[in-house]
């Protein structure tokens, strides 16, 4: 979805200059950063769980909560050194909508983590990942088709991505009760739907709401929501070890704070939410490469074909994004939001374990 505003209007979140990330010229670049950063989450989360004995739900709670706090800290420092401070929630007339958006993302992030790790517990990591990551682009492209905003070729890109994902991740054989598999699959599908809704919301920014601040606030709140069931099961105790602290810090910084901040910034700079969910499939591709390089796992023939299929789907999505921008010669840039400093709007160039 295009986020370009007319010169006379204030911008949405997409065109509000983030105090931390500044003004990225291309949304696709931020989406690529997010997908690659997410790919480190599986390895880091697994190592953290083995090093500390934390449950998956506790890891998710620490990841969301501390990742959100880190983003808020970065925003606060940037605001202190910025001579042109502006309200992070936008003007007073838009603050109710901004708070609703933050609350919505918080609930969706918590639900995504809870449903995904429930699916992992009931089935397996591979099946939960296959369903959750596969459902997200299906939901997004279906919604955009109903709205009449689906782009030509999005269907073929989706099929290519799903086939590649299935070949790369693989489907587990046997070992589970059919009803358990059904319940786990349903939980994974809910997780994927939650991520899809987050993506659709992120592609429709709230006027004046800073995307980086919104990410930090919503993830801090989401972490608290996930911490409640984790604490009730007595699984929140964190052993104070150097290895555990280092792994937790990496998990908080790279696949959480950096990845989600880049993702929402990229969404607000892209013309279609479908671009975001397809490029996000770089996550399992990166995870597979890291597993091969660090853990010595081999992809095999089918896994290699799946990786190539995912890479091709991502390249198609990126190419379609560039083509859409090239077809809009009048799109010279986005108008930045006038902040509390009173600066005039100006144009800028615009051509979990797992998540």
C-alpha positions in Angstrom: 0.0 0.0 0.0 1.3 3.4 -0.9 2.0 5.7 2.0 2.6 8.8 0.0 0.8 11.8 1.3 -0.2 15.0 -0.5 1.9 18.0 0.2 -0.8 19.6 2.2 -1.3 16.7 4.5 0.6 15.3 7.5 2.1 11.9 7.0 1.4 8.6 8.5 3.8 6.7 10.5 5.6 5.6 7.4 6.8 9.1 6.7 7.5 10.1 10.2 11.2 10.2 10.7 12.2 7.7 13.3 14.5 9.1 15.9 16.5 5.8 15.9 16.4 4.5 12.3 16.2 7.8 10.5 14.7 7.9 7.0 15.3 4.6 5.1 15.0 5.2 1.3 13.6 1.8 0.4 11.2 -0.3 2.4 12.4 -3.5 0.8 15.9 -3.0 2.3 14.4 -2.9 5.9 12.3 -6.0 5.1 15.4 -7.9 4.0 17.2 -6.8 7.2 14.2 -8.1 9.3 14.0 -11.5 7.5 17.8 -12.1 7.9 17.8 -11.0 11.5 14.8 -13.3 12.3 16.7 -16.2 10.9 19.1 -16.0 13.8 16.3 -16.5 16.3 16.0 -20.2 16.0 19.6 -20.9 16.7 19.9 -18.3 19.5 16.6 -19.4 21.1 17.6 -23.1 21.0 21.1 -22.4 22.5 19.5 -20.2 25.2 17.0 -22.9 26.2 19.8 -25.5 26.5 22.0 -23.1 28.4 19.4 -21.9 30.9 16.7 -24.5 31.0 14.1 -21.8 30.3 10.8 -23.0 28.8 9.9 -21.7 25.2 7.2 -19.5 26.7 9.6 -17.9 29.1 12.1 -17.3 26.3 9.3 -15.6 24.4 8.4 -13.4 27.4 12.0 -12.3 27.9 12.5 -11.7 24.2 9.4 -9.6 23.7 9.6 -7.6 27.0 13.4 -6.9 27.0 13.4 -6.3 23.2 10.6 -3.8 23.6 12.4 -2.0 26.5 15.6 -1.8 24.5 13.8 -0.2 21.6 12.1 2.3 24.0 15.5 3.1 25.6 17.0 3.8 22.1 14.1 6.1 21.3 14.4 7.9 24.6 18.1 8.6 24.1 17.5 9.7 20.5 14.8 12.1 21.7 17.1 13.6 24.3 19.8 14.5 21.7 17.3 15.6 19.1 16.9 19.4 18.9 13.6 19.0 17.1 11.7 16.8 19.5 8.2 15.9 18.5 5.4 13.9 20.2 6.0 10.2 19.5 2.2 9.5 19.6 1.5 12.3 17.1 -0.8 15.2 17.6 -3.4 15.1 20.3 -6.2 14.4 17.8 -4.5 11.1 16.8 -3.3 9.8 20.1 -6.4 7.7 20.8 -5.8 5.8 17.5 -2.1 5.6 18.3 -2.8 4.0 21.7 -5.3 1.6 20.1 -2.7 0.5 17.6 0.0 -0.1 20.2 -2.5 -2.2 22.3 -3.5 -4.2 19.2 0.1 -5.0 18.3 0.8 -6.0 21.9 -2.0 -8.4 22.0 -1.2 -9.8 18.5 2.5 -10.3 19.4 1.7 -12.1 22.6 -0.9 -14.3 20.9 1.5 -15.1 18.1 4.2 -16.2 20.5 1.8 -18.2 22.8 0.1 -20.0 19.8 3.4 -20.7 18.1 5.1 -22.3 21.1 1.9 -24.2 21.9 2.1 -25.6 18.4 5.7 -26.5 19.0 4.9 -28.3 22.2 2.0 -30.3 20.6 3.7 -31.2 17.4 7.2 -30.2 16.3 9.3 -27.1 15.4 9.2 -28.0 11.7 5.4 -28.5 11.5 4.7 -25.4 13.6 7.1 -23.3 11.5 5.7 -24.7 8.2 2.1 -23.9 9.1 2.7 -20.6 10.9 5.0 -19.0 8.3 3.0 -20.5 5.4 -0.4 -19.3 6.6 0.7 -15.6 7.0 1.2 -14.8 3.3 -1.9 -16.7 2.4 -4.0 -14.6 4.8 -2.4 -11.3 3.7 -2.7 -12.0 -0.1 -6.3 -13.2 0.4 -7.2 -10.0 2.3 -5.5 -7.9 -0.4 -7.4 -9.8 -3.1 -10.7 -9.2 -1.4 -9.9 -5.5 -1.1 -8.9 -5.4 -4.8 -5.3 -4.5 -4.0 -3.6 -7.8 -4.9 -0.9 -7.3 -7.5 -0.5 -9.4 -10.7 1.8 -12.3 -10.1 1.3 -12.3 -6.3 -0.4 -15.7 -6.5 2.4 -17.4 -8.4 5.0 -15.9 -6.0 3.0 -17.2 -3.1 2.9 -20.8 -4.6 6.6 -20.7 -5.2 7.2 -19.5 -1.7 5.0 -22.2 -0.1 6.5 -25.0 -2.1 10.0 -23.8 -1.3 9.1 -23.5 2.4 7.7 -27.1 2.5 10.8 -28.5 0.8 13.2 -26.5 3.1 11.4 -27.1 6.5 10.0 -30.5 5.7 6.9 -32.2 7.2 7.4 -34.6 10.1 6.3 -38.2 9.7 4.3 -40.0 12.4 5.0 -40.0 16.1 2.0 -38.0 17.1 -1.7 -38.6 17.8 -3.9 -37.3 15.0 -6.0 -35.1 17.4 -2.7 -33.7 18.9 -1.5 -32.9 15.4 -4.8 -31.2 14.6 -4.7 -29.1 17.7 -1.0 -28.2 17.1 -1.8 -27.3 13.5 -4.7 -25.1 14.6 -2.5 -23.3 17.1 0.2 -22.7 14.4 -2.4 -21.4 12.0 -3.6 -19.0 14.6 0.0 -17.9 15.1 0.4 -17.3 11.4 -2.9 -15.4 11.3 -1.8 -13.2 14.1 1.4 -12.3 12.3 -0.6 -11.6 9.1 -2.9 -9.2 11.0 0.2 -7.5 12.5 1.5 -7.1 8.9 -1.7 -5.7 7.6 -1.9 -3.2 10.5 1.7 -2.2 10.0 1.0 -1.4 6.3 -1.7 1.0 7.4 0.1 3.5 9.7 -1.5 5.8 12.2 -0.8 9.5 11.4 2.0 10.8 13.5 2.7 7.6 15.4 6.4 6.9 15.4 6.9 3.3 14.1 10.0 2.6 16.3 8.3 3.9 19.4 5.2 1.9 18.6 7.3 -1.3 18.2 9.0 -0.8 21.6 5.8 0.0 23.5 3.7 -2.8 22.0 6.4 -5.4 22.5 7.0 -4.4 26.1 3.3 -4.8 26.8 3.2 -8.0 24.8 6.1 -9.4 26.8 4.2 -8.7 30.0 1.2 -10.6 28.6 3.3 -13.6 27.8 5.1 -13.5 31.1 1.8 -14.0 33.0 1.3 -17.7 31.9 5.0 -18.3 32.0 5.2 -17.1 35.6 2.2 -19.2 36.6 4.0 -22.3 35.5 7.1 -21.2 37.5 9.3 -21.0 34.4 10.6 -17.5 34.6 13.6 -18.0 36.8 16.7 -17.0 34.9 20.1 -18.5 36.0 22.8 -15.9 36.2 25.5 -17.2 33.9 27.7 -15.4 31.5 26.7 -17.7 28.6 23.0 -17.3 29.3 23.2 -13.6 29.6 25.1 -13.3 26.4 22.7 -15.5 24.5 19.7 -13.6 25.9 21.3 -10.3 24.9 21.8 -11.5 21.3 18.3 -12.8 21.1 16.9 -9.5 22.4 18.9 -7.3 20.1 19.1 -9.1 16.7 16.0 -11.1 16.0 13.7 -9.0 18.2 14.6 -5.3 18.6 16.4 -4.9 15.3 14.2 -7.4 13.3 10.8 -6.1 14.3 11.7 -2.5 14.2 13.1 -2.9 10.7 10.0 -5.0 9.6 7.5 -2.3 10.7 9.6 0.5 9.2 9.9 -1.6 5.9 6.1 -2.2 5.8 5.4 1.5 6.1 7.7 2.1 3.2 6.3 -0.6 0.9 3.3 -0.5 -1.4 1.9 -3.9 -0.4 1.7 -5.9 2.8 2.2 -9.0 0.7 5.7 -7.9 -0.1 6.5 -7.9 3.7 5.3 -11.4 4.4 7.0 -12.9 1.3 10.4 -11.2 2.1 9.9 -12.3 5.7 10.4 -15.9 4.4 14.1 -15.1 4.4 13.8 -16.2 8.1 13.8 -20.0 7.5 16.3 -19.5 4.6 18.7 -17.7 6.9 18.1 -20.2 9.7 18.9 -23.1 7.4 22.1 -21.5 6.3 23.1 -20.9 9.9 22.2 -24.4 11.0 24.4 -25.8 8.2 27.3 -23.4 9.0 27.2 -23.5 12.9 25.6 -26.9 13.7 26.8 -28.9 10.7 23.3 -29.7 9.5 23.0 -30.7 5.9 20.1 -29.4 3.7 20.1 -32.3 1.3 18.7 -32.1 -2.3 15.1 -31.2 -1.4 16.2 -28.7 1.2 18.5 -27.0 -1.3 15.7 -26.9 -3.9 13.4 -25.4 -1.2 16.0 -22.7 -0.3 16.4 -21.8 -4.0 12.6 -21.6 -4.3 12.3 -19.3 -1.3 15.1 -17.1 -2.6 13.4 -16.9 -6.0 10.1 -15.9 -4.3 11.8 -13.2 -2.3 13.5 -11.9 -5.5 10.2 -11.9 -7.3 8.6 -9.9 -4.5 11.4 -7.4 -4.4 11.3 -7.0 -8.2 7.6 -6.4 -8.1 8.0 -3.8 -5.5 10.6 -1.9 -7.6 8.4 -2.3 -10.7 5.4 -0.8 -8.8 7.5 2.2 -7.8 8.8 2.7 -11.3 5.2 2.8 -12.5 4.5 5.8 -10.3 6.5 8.7 -11.8 4.5 11.2 -9.8 5.7 9.5 -6.5 8.6 11.7 -5.7 8.6 11.1 -2.0 6.8 11.0 1.3 6.0 14.0 3.4 7.5 14.0 6.8 5.3 14.8 9.8 5.6 18.2 11.3 6.6 17.6 14.8 6.3 19.7 17.9 9.3 21.7 16.8 7.2 23.3 14.1 9.5 22.4 11.3 7.8 22.5 7.9 7.0 19.2 6.1 9.8 18.2 3.7 10.0 15.5 1.0 12.4 12.6 1.1 13.4 10.4 -1.8 11.4 7.3 -2.1 11.8 5.6 -5.6 10.7 -16.3 18.0 12.9 -18.8 18.7 11.2 -17.9 15.5 9.5 -14.6 14.9 
